[in-house]
Amino acid sequence: MASSPAQAREQIRSYLFEMLIPTPPNAWPSDEADLFENGLDSLRLMQLLTFIENDVGVRLPDEEVTPDRIGSVKSIVEWISRHRAN
């Protein structure tokens, strides 16, 4: 079952900053922060996309992976929301 946008945001932030890019909670970047400047790389990106599909419940097509869609938590949540609407 797919989660709401707010739940997806929390799931993504937790997975990113607890598992993929370990960061103390008080130092987590904002939703608009550039994820690549904060430690995201191609391997972590693939892990994140797998997490979104398996745990958040949304399939994001590989051909749609672009820097503007994956650059921040905000852009990822917006991308997920567009796929839920289709």
N, C-alpha and C positions, 0 to 999 in steps of 0.2 A: 504494500500500500504506500502510495506516494505521500510525502509529508507536505505541510503547508509551506509557503515561502519563509515564514518566520522560523519554523522548525528546520527547514533546509539550511537556512543561514546559520543557526546554532550548531547543527550537525557538521557543516563544512568548517566553520571556525574552530570547533573543538578538534576535529580530525586534523586540520592543517597545523594548528599551533600546539597540540598535545602530542601528535604522532609524527607528522611529516617534517615539521619545522619546530622542534621543541623550543618553546618560548614560555617564560614565566607569565602567568595570567595577567599580571599588572603591566606587562610590556607588550601584550598583543597589539598588533597594528590595527588601525581603523579599517572599516569595510572598504574604503576608497584607496587604501595604500597599495602600492605596486607589489604584488606577491613575489615577482622575480627579484626585486631589490631586497626582499626579506627572506630569501633563501629557497624559493621554489625553483626547481630545475626540471629538465625533461622527464627524468625518472619519477620524481615526485608528482609531476603533472599526470603521468599515466596512472599512478596509484590513486590520485585524487579522482580522476575520471572513472576508474573502476569502482571506487567508493561511492561516487554519486549514483552510478547505475545500480549497484548492489544494495546499498544502505539507504540512499535517499529515494530510490525508486524511479529515476528518470534516465532514459537512454538519450545521450547527446551524441549526434552523428559525428564521426571523426572528421568528415570534410568541413564541418562547421567550426573546428577548433582554430581560432584566430587569436592573436594577441589582445584584441579589444574585448573578446569574450572571456578570456581566462586571466586577465591582468589583475583583477581584484576580486575580493569576495562579493562586492556589490554587483560587478558585471556577471559573475558566475550565477548568482541568484536570479538576476534578470534573465539570463539565458535559459535557466531551468524553468522559470515562470512562462516564458514564451513557448517552450516545448509542452508544457502542461496544457496550454490554451489550444494547441493544435490537435 
